[in-house]
Amino acid sequence: MRKLYFGFIILTMLMTSCGKGGQGELVGVYNKNFKNNRVPLGMVYVPPGRTLIGGSDEDITGSQAPASRMVSFSAFYMDETEITNAEYRQFVNYVRDSVAITSLGPSGAPDLYMPAPAGEGANNGQRNINWKKVGDGSRLWSNKNGGYASKLADMYYSGDDALFGRAELDVRKFRYSYKVVNMDLAAKSKNNPNAKRSDFIESYVDAPDPNKPNEFPSVSVYPDTLVWKTDYSYSQNDPMVIGYFNHPSYDEYPVVGVTWEQANAFCVWRTRLFQSVAAQRNMPYNSRLSYSLPTEAQFEYAARGGNVKTKYPWGGPYIRNAKGCMQANFKVGRGNYSDDGGLYTVNVHSYFPNDYGLYNMAGNVSEWTLTAYNKSAGTMLLDFNPNYTYVARPEDNKYLKRKVVRGGSWKDIGFFLQNSVGTYEYQDNATSYIGFRCVVSYAGTDINYK
């Protein structure tokens, strides 16, 4: 029995010493919970490759479109549709509840909290407020002791701003504060021995210090619903002002009335939303790289759908298909917005997707990109993953605030639907015809590469 026992110990020692980590060998550190071939929910995979980008089709006098050139791209994921009203409301509701939790103070209000959602919809680890208990449309809930009404009263319109008999949340209070590392500033500080990490961290706070160049105002996240009135004179668009963002009929329509700054803040929040869930599942903190707006070049590459020199995302040279049907939502002719099936915007899954599975890369709404608008930057850009960026401060000249928008919208003529055509809008301006979608880089060479 003793011989059998000692034999078992020796065999165990031999097996241990021959395995990984034995005898002082280099075996690396791996995370077995991570798989690199999972496509994020609601996104499509855009493979690496190269294509000709830039003007290649009809041109208009004086547009000064850059010459076509060959460019290579890394793999990335892109939202298959524009961000919808329902998806953007998840961001707005998170900020709303954050403000409420701050107002309630450290003690909180346990009986006002709803169970935190699980999985992909987890709210960044934050408890959600049950607003049905807070207000019933005519008065604030007092919890029989009057505690919560006073703590949350500042979140509601009051005085002359309030409508008689209604308790309405003041959406101007929904502001998002965050910090990000500016990689461009970090690169410039590389050879500065006195540089500190704080030198290239951009902070978006409620009360920015004008003497600190890296501090910016926090972002008001609620869309500007009045764009349906301010964008058009002498047009009856009041129903769109009232219902477009919040009415259930428009849940699957693209969000509009958001500035470039709001779209950028949404990307930061979406990154942290995923990271909080990844932490709960013991996945690597950076298992999915940061969400961002697509660069102008990325947008064009994705819009082409793997085809070279095509005029439109659907691959053909015409806006109508063989049956004579419109293939996008745009302004068909003078006074004619409806022959394509939609007077304003349409459901984000309308029309056929391109060869990558991306919907409405032309038409419906134009889309913000990460790229700063600069006609002189074209000759300086690299020939792989090109981009030109600049983060403008509120006091900067308006010409420094221009950001490239792509894709053409429901109010644009067919020219702006071309893959190679882009325009610009100011980063702090919201319109009824500009939305956005997100991208996230693929961490690796190719999802199919082994």
N, C-alpha and C positions, 0 to 999 in steps of 0.2 A: 504493500500500500504506500509506504514511504517513497519507494522508487517511482511509482506512478505519479505521486504528488509532485516530486521534484522534476520529473520529466515534463509535466504540464507547465510548471513555472518557466523552465528553460525554453520550451516551445513558444510560450507567450512573449518572452523577452526577445527571441529571434524575430517573431512577427512584428513586434513594435519597432525594433531597430532597422528592419528592412523597409518599413513604411515611410511615407512622406514626412519630412521633419526630423528623421533620424540621422544620426552621424553628422550633424552639423551642416547638412546640405541646404542650398538655396532653393526654396520651394515657392516663394512668393506669397502674397496675401490676397485672397479672393473673397468675393461676396457671392455665395451660392444662391442667394435669394433674388438675384438680378438677372433678367433676361433682356437682351438687346433687340429683340425682334417683335416687340409689342407696339402696335400702332396706337397712338393716343386716341381716346374716344372722340369721334366727330371729326377726325383729321384724316388726310390721305398722305401716302408716302410719295415724295417726289425724288426720283433717283438721281444720283450724280451724273453729270454729263456736260456737254458743251453745245452751244448753239450760237447762231448769229443774232445779235440784238441790235436795236437801233432802227432808224428809218429804212424801210425797204419797199414801201408801197407808195400809194399816191401821196403827194405833199401839197400843202397850201402855201401860197406866196408869203414869204417873210417868216415862216415858222422856224427856220434855222435849225431843223432837226439834225442831231448828230449823225455822223456817218455810221453805217452798219459795220460791226466788227465781231470777231469770234471771241467768246467768253466761256470759261469753264466754271462749274458750280459744284459745291459739296452737296451731299444729300440732306434733305430736310423734310419735316412734316408741315403740312399747311391745312388750315381749316377748310373743309370741303364746301362750306358756305360762308357768307358774311355772318358776323355775329348778330344774333337775333335780339329782338326786344326782350324776350324771356330770359335769354342768357345774360344780357347786360343787367337785367333787374336783379339777378343773383348778386352781382357786384354792388349795386345800389343798396340792396337789403342788408348786405354785410356791413357796409359803412353806416347805414342807418342804425343797425343794432349796436355797432361799436360806440356810436355817439350816445345811445341810450344807456349802455352799460357804464360808460364813463360818468354820465349824469347821475346814475343810481348810487355811485360811490363804492367803496371797498366792501361794504356789507352786502351790496347787491339786492336782488329781489327774487329768491328761489321760486316763489309761486308764479312769477311772471315768465320763467324760462320754459322753453319747449325742449324736448329731447333733441340732442344734436344729431343731425343726419349722418348717415354712414356712407362709406364708399366714396365714389367720385364726387358726390355732392357735399361732402363734409365741409363745414364752413370754417376752415382754417383753425379748427380747435375751439371755436367760439360758440357759446350758447346762443340760441336764437330767442328773441323776445316774442311772446304771445301777445300780439297787438290787439287781439279781440278783447283781452282783459283790460288793456290800457284805456281804450276809448271805444265808445259805441256810436260815434257819429255826432253826438250832441253834448257829451260831457266826458270828463276824464274819470276813469275808475279810481276810487279813493281807498280801496281795500278796507273799507269800514273805519279805518283809523286816519285816513287822509294822508298817508305817507307817500305813496307813489305819485299822486297827482301833482304835488308841489315839486318833486324832483324831476319830473319829465315835462313840466309845463313850458320850459324854455324851448322845447322842440316843436311847439305848436305855434301857428300864427296867433297873434294876440292884438288887442287894441284895434286900431283902424285897419290893420291888415287882415283881421279875421272876418269871415262872413257870419252873419247872425245864425245861431243854432247849429253851427258845424264846428267840429274839432278837426282841423287839418294840419298835418305835419308840415313844417316849414322846410322845404327841400333845400333851401340855401344853407342849412346847417349840416348837410351831408358832405363833409370834406374828408378827403383821404390823405393821411400823412405817411411818408415812407422815406427810406434811404436806399440809394443804389451806388454802386461803384462805377465811376465813369472810366472806362478802359482807355479812352483817348488821353485823358489827363494823367492816368497812371503811366502810360507809355512815355509821355513827355517828362515825367518826373523820374524816370529810370536812372538817369545819370546825375541826379541831384542828391548828394549825400545827406543833405539836411531835410529831404522830403519826408513827410509823415503821411500815414494812411488817410488821415482826415483831409489832406490836401486834395484828394481826388474822390472823396465821397460827397455825392450830391444829396442834400437834405431838403425835403418838401415838408414844411412845417407851417403851423397856423400863424406864427409871428416871425417871419424871417428877418434876420439882422442885415440891414443894407450894407454894412461894412464887411460882411462875409460873402464873397462872390459865389460860393457853392451852396448858398441857401436860397430856396425858391418858395413861393407861396404854396400851401397845401392845395390839393386839387378838388374843386367842387365837382362831384361826380354825376349829379342829376342832369339828364339831357336838356337842352334848350328846346322846349316844345313850341316856343313862339316862332321858330324858324319857318314854320308853315305860313306865317303871316308876314314876317319881315323880309323874306326872300322874294315876295311877289306883291306888287301893288295892284289894287283893284281886283282882287280875287277872293272868292268866298271859301276860305280854307279853315274856318273856325272848327268844324268837326274834327279835322286832323289835329289841331292844337289840343283839343280836349281828349281825344281818344287814341291817337296813334301809339303812344308809348305804353299805355296801361290797359287798353281794352283787350280782352282775350282773343278777339278776332285777328289782332295784329301780332300775336305771340311769335309766329314764325316768319315775320317780316323783318327786314334788316333794320337795326337801330340806326337812327340818324340824329342830328342835333348834338353830336359829340365832337369836341375839338380834338386835335392831335394830342394835346396834353392829357385829355381824358382817356383816349385810346391807349396811350402809353402807360398811364396809371393802371388801367385794366390789365395790361400784360404783366405788370409787376404783381398785382394781386393774384392773378391766375397762376403765376409761378409759385407763389407762397401757398396758395390753396393746395396745389399738388404736393409740394414739399411737406406740408403738415400730414397729409395722408401717407406719404412714403415713409415718414418717420414712425407712424403708428404701425406700419407693416414691416418695420426693420429693413427697409430698402435703403440704399445709399442716398444721402441727402441730395446729391446732384445726379441721381439716376436719370432724370430728364433735365436737359439744359434749359436755360431761361426762355420763356415765351417772349416774343417781341413782335413788332410790326414787321412785315417783309420789307426788304430793301426794294428799290425801284427795279433793279436788275433781277432779283429773285421773282418779283411779281411777273415780269415779262417772260422769264424762263418758264415759270409754272403755267402761265396763260397759254403759251405755245403748245403745251401738252406733249412735248417730245418731238414735235414737228418743226422743221426748219423753214424759215422764210414764209410762213403762212400769214395771211392777212388778219384773220380773226381766230379766237380761241377754238372755235369748232372746226377749224382746219380748211374750210373752203374760202373762196374769194368773194362770196356773196352773203348778204345779210338774210336773204330768204333761202329756204331749202327747196328741194325739187318740187314740193307740193305747193310752193308759194307762201308758206308760213314763215313768220318772223322768228329768228333764232335768238333774240334777246329783247330786253325791255328798254326802249329808247324813244326818242322823238322821231316818229316816222316821217313827218312832213310839217309844213306850216300849219299850226293849229291842230295837228293830228297826233295825239298821244295814245290813242286807244287801239289802233289796229294790231298792235303786238300783244294785246290781251290784258294790258294794265294801264290805267290812267296815271297812277302814281307808282309807288313801288309794288312789288308782287312777292309772293311767298319765296323764300330763299332757295327752295328746291324746284323752282319753275325752270322750264326749258331743259335741254339735254346738257349734261356735263361734258367737259372736254376729255381728251384721252387719258388724263391723269385722274379723272373723277371729280374735278373741281367745277362747281356750279357758278354761273354768273360772273365769270372773270371779265366779262364785258357786259355792260348794261346793268339795270336795276339800280345800284348805287355805285358811284365812284368810291375809291378806297384809299385811305391814308397809307403812306409808306414811311419807312424809317428815314428815307433819304431827304436831305436838305436840297432845295432847288437852287442850282447854280449852273448856268449855261457854260461857264468856263471850266467846270470840273471834269468834263468828259475826257479831255486829253491827259489828265493826271491819274485817272483811275486804273487800277491794276486789271490784268486780264483774267483773274479768277476771283470770284466772290466780290465784285467791285461795289463800293459804296462811298458816299460822301455825307458826313454828318456834321451838324452843328446844333448845340442846345442854346437857344436864344433866351436871354433874360427878359423880364417884362419891360424894362426900360430900353431895350435894344431897338435899333431902327427896324421898321416893319419889313424891310427887304431881307433882313437876317432871319425873319420868322417864317419864311416861305418853305413849305414842305411839299414834296411831289405827291400828287394824287393820280391814280391810274384806273383804267377800266371803263370810263364813261358811265353815265347815269341815265335814269328814266327821262330826264329833261334834256339830254344832249342829242345832237344829230349823229348820224352813223359814223362820221369821220372819227369821232373820239372813241369809238369802240375798237379801233385797230390795236393790235398787240404792241405796236411801236410808238403809240401816241400817249403822251402824258401831259398834264398841266400842273398847276400848283394852287395851294390855298394857304392862308396864314395859320400858323399853329394854334393860335388862340381864338380862331373864328369857327363857329359851328354853322352848318347849313342843313337843308332838308334833303340833300342829294349826295352826301358823303358819309359813308360808313367805314367799316374796316373788318379785317380778319387777321388771325395770328399765325405765326410760324414758330417752330422750335427745331433747332438743329439736330440732326441725327448724329449720335456719338459713335462714329466709326466710318469705315469706307463705304460700305453698301450693305443694306439689310440682307441681301442675298449672297454676300461674300463670306466664305468660310475660311 
